[in-house]
Each structure stands twice: as structure tokens, then as C-alpha cells.
């Protein structure tokens, strides 16, 4: 099998627990690119955050951000694919969160906005090295096009409200957990699976010739869409169950292992 495109999640996949791309993984990425394989990132992160990592690793292709709601070219920052959360759904979501005093944040023009400053916001932004902006009149933000809205709370509470939100917001939105404490709401076509399909068409690559690698449930659509779906050794059990292959963990250069096994030795 000759794989021509590989889409890689960032957190707990490409980067280790120290938030670094190791030299060994970097060398593997460069070797894949040298074989004319398209190497892209597919992340829930905002473009501003994801592009910094992509540029550090020397990538120069479009990258998938906001869970698949935005694909943007690194070279000229041209937007290739964009899906916004439907306005009606965004308003209903905001009212739902307001009634229950839930932390909700949104992304406008690649900037993160919240109604108030709290520890959830501070910890999130520290984790992703993302600046934030406070807008007390948050409805002004809700009325603007957003690729993603995000609720931060305990895993148990998010598991409880996710089905309620699916019923409230309907089939026009896609709701997923990127991490146990993060519930993310996008347009129904804002998934990594939709984005991978778009990029494979963009590059003229058959989906069977693509590889997707991830660790969380928000990666499952792209693992299912790809010719080879790979779960990290540190992935959640549900993702490992649907994967075609399970590699080493993010602290054991799992991405390097995938590239060497399926790309360099193909």
C-alpha cells in the first residue's frame, strides 16, 4: 500500500506530555514529506494555536483546525473549507449555559472570547498557550459566525448534558468531546472526517491512500474515513476498538512508528 496523505492530531498524539515534538518524530515527518507524502495536522485547536506547531515542524500545507470546521493554508492563509455553528443553535446553546451557569467560550476571527474570567478559562488558555478576551455582553459574540463553541466542566456533567444538547440543537450541529473536560459544538460538517475527505479531494488523493492518527473520540470520524485509521497507544479504549492499527504512545514516538511502518517501508 502506498499512502499519500497522513492527518495527525496534535495533543496527546503528535506532541508528548511535555508538549513537544521530539527530534525523532520530527525526522520522521521530514522523511515522509521527502517521499512526497502530504503531512497535515487535524486538531480541535484554533488555527492560531495549531499553525504555530505546524510551522515549527516545517509543514507548509493546509491544516485542519476547530475539529474540522476550518481548513486553512499555511503558505498564504487562504481558507479552503469553513463551516460555522448555525446561529439559531448558538443562541439556544448560550441560553442553555446561562440558565445552568456553565462556562461557554467561543472563537471569532481566531480569537477566544468568554463572558467572564474564571479558573476554567485561565487553565484552558494556559494549557493551549492561547490569549483570551472577555466580553460581558456575550450575546454580541454569539451573534457572530463561529467555527466552534466549547463548554468546560466535569466529565460527568458533560456526559449528562451532551444528549440534552443533541436533542435541543438538532442535527445541524456536531457535538463531541476532545478531552474529558471539553465539550465542543460545531456545524454538523465540522468534523475531522469531513475535513479529511475534503483535503484528499483537494490533493487528488483517494481516501484509501490516507492515514489518520488520533487519541480521542473526536478523532473517530477521520479514523473511519481514512484508508488506515490509527489509534495511539495512549488513546481511549473506544478509539482503539475502531482503529485498524494501534501504535505506540505519544511519549514513545508513536507517530514516528506509524510513518516508519506504513510510509517509509511501504
PERAKA-V319823 format. One record per backbone hydrogen bond with DSSP energy under -0.5 kcal/mol. CO is the residue of the C=O (numbers start at 1). NH is the residue of the N-H. E is the energy in kcal/mol with one decimal. If there is no record, write none. Layout:
{{CO NH E} {CO NH E}}
//
This chain:
{{1 3 -0.7} {4 38 -2.9} {5 211 -2.4} {6 40 -2.6} {7 213 -2.4} {8 42 -2.3} {9 14 -0.9} {10 13 -1.8} {10 14 -0.8} {10 15 -2.2} {16 19 -2.2} {20 16 -2.4} {20 22 -0.7} {22 26 -2.7} {23 27 -2.3} {24 28 -1.7} {25 29 -2.3} {26 30 -2.3} {27 31 -2.1} {28 32 -2.1} {29 33 -2.3} {30 34 -2.2} {31 35 -0.8} {32 35 -0.8} {32 37 -2.0} {33 36 -1.9} {37 39 -0.6} {38 6 -2.9} {38 40 -0.6} {40 8 -2.2} {41 64 -3.1} {43 67 -2.1} {45 66 -2.8} {46 50 -2.6} {47 51 -3.2} {48 52 -0.7} {49 53 -1.0} {50 54 -2.4} {51 55 -2.7} {52 56 -1.7} {53 57 -1.7} {54 59 -2.3} {55 58 -1.2} {61 74 -0.6} {63 65 -0.5} {63 72 -1.8} {64 43 -2.5} {65 68 -2.1} {65 69 -0.6} {65 70 -1.8} {66 69 -1.3} {69 83 -2.4} {70 65 -3.2} {71 80 -2.8} {71 81 -1.4} {72 63 -2.4} {73 77 -1.2} {78 73 -2.8} {78 80 -0.6} {81 71 -2.7} {86 90 -2.3} {87 91 -2.3} {88 92 -2.2} {89 93 -2.5} {90 94 -2.3} {91 95 -2.4} {92 96 -2.3} {93 97 -2.4} {94 98 -2.6} {95 99 -2.4} {96 100 -1.2} {97 101 -0.6} {97 102 -2.6} {98 101 -0.9} {102 104 -0.6} {103 152 -1.4} {104 115 -0.6} {105 150 -2.5} {106 113 -2.9} {107 147 -0.6} {108 111 -1.6} {111 108 -2.3} {112 133 -2.1} {113 106 -2.3} {114 135 -2.7} {118 122 -2.3} {119 123 -2.8} {120 124 -2.1} {121 125 -2.4} {122 126 -1.9} {123 127 -2.2} {124 128 -2.2} {125 129 -0.7} {125 130 -2.0} {131 112 -0.6} {133 114 -2.2} {136 138 -1.9} {137 140 -1.7} {138 141 -0.9} {138 142 -2.2} {139 143 -1.8} {141 144 -1.6} {146 85 -3.1} {148 107 -0.9} {149 185 -3.0} {150 105 -2.3} {151 183 -2.7} {152 103 -0.6} {154 158 -2.4} {155 159 -2.2} {156 160 -1.4} {157 161 -2.4} {158 162 -2.0} {159 163 -0.6} {160 164 -0.5} {161 165 -2.8} {162 166 -2.3} {163 167 -1.8} {164 168 -2.4} {165 169 -3.2} {166 170 -1.5} {169 172 -0.5} {170 173 -1.1} {172 188 -2.2} {174 186 -2.8} {176 178 -0.5} {176 184 -3.4} {177 218 -0.8} {179 182 -1.9} {181 153 -1.7} {181 183 -0.5} {182 178 -1.1} {182 179 -0.7} {182 184 -0.6} {183 151 -2.9} {184 176 -2.3} {185 149 -2.0} {186 174 -2.9} {187 190 -2.6} {189 191 -1.0} {191 195 -2.2} {192 196 -2.4} {193 197 -2.1} {194 198 -2.3} {195 199 -2.6} {196 200 -2.5} {197 201 -1.8} {198 202 -2.5} {199 203 -2.2} {200 205 -3.4} {201 204 -0.8} {206 209 -2.3} {207 210 -1.7} {207 227 -1.5} {209 4 -2.9} {209 5 -1.3} {210 227 -0.6} {210 228 -1.9} {211 7 -3.0} {212 230 -3.3} {213 9 -2.3} {214 232 -2.1} {215 236 -2.3} {216 219 -1.9} {217 220 -1.7} {219 223 -2.0} {220 224 -2.2} {221 225 -1.7} {222 226 -2.1} {228 212 -2.2} {228 230 -0.6} {229 244 -2.5} {229 245 -1.6} {230 214 -1.9} {231 247 -2.5} {232 235 -1.9} {236 239 -0.9} {236 240 -1.8} {237 241 -1.9} {238 242 -0.9} {239 243 -1.1} {245 231 -2.4} {245 247 -0.5} {248 233 -1.7} {249 252 -1.5} {249 254 -1.7} {253 257 -2.0} {254 258 -1.9} {255 259 -2.5} {256 260 -2.7} {257 261 -2.3} {258 262 -2.9} {258 263 -0.5} {259 263 -1.9} {259 264 -2.9} {260 265 -0.9} {262 3 -0.5} {263 266 -0.5}}
//
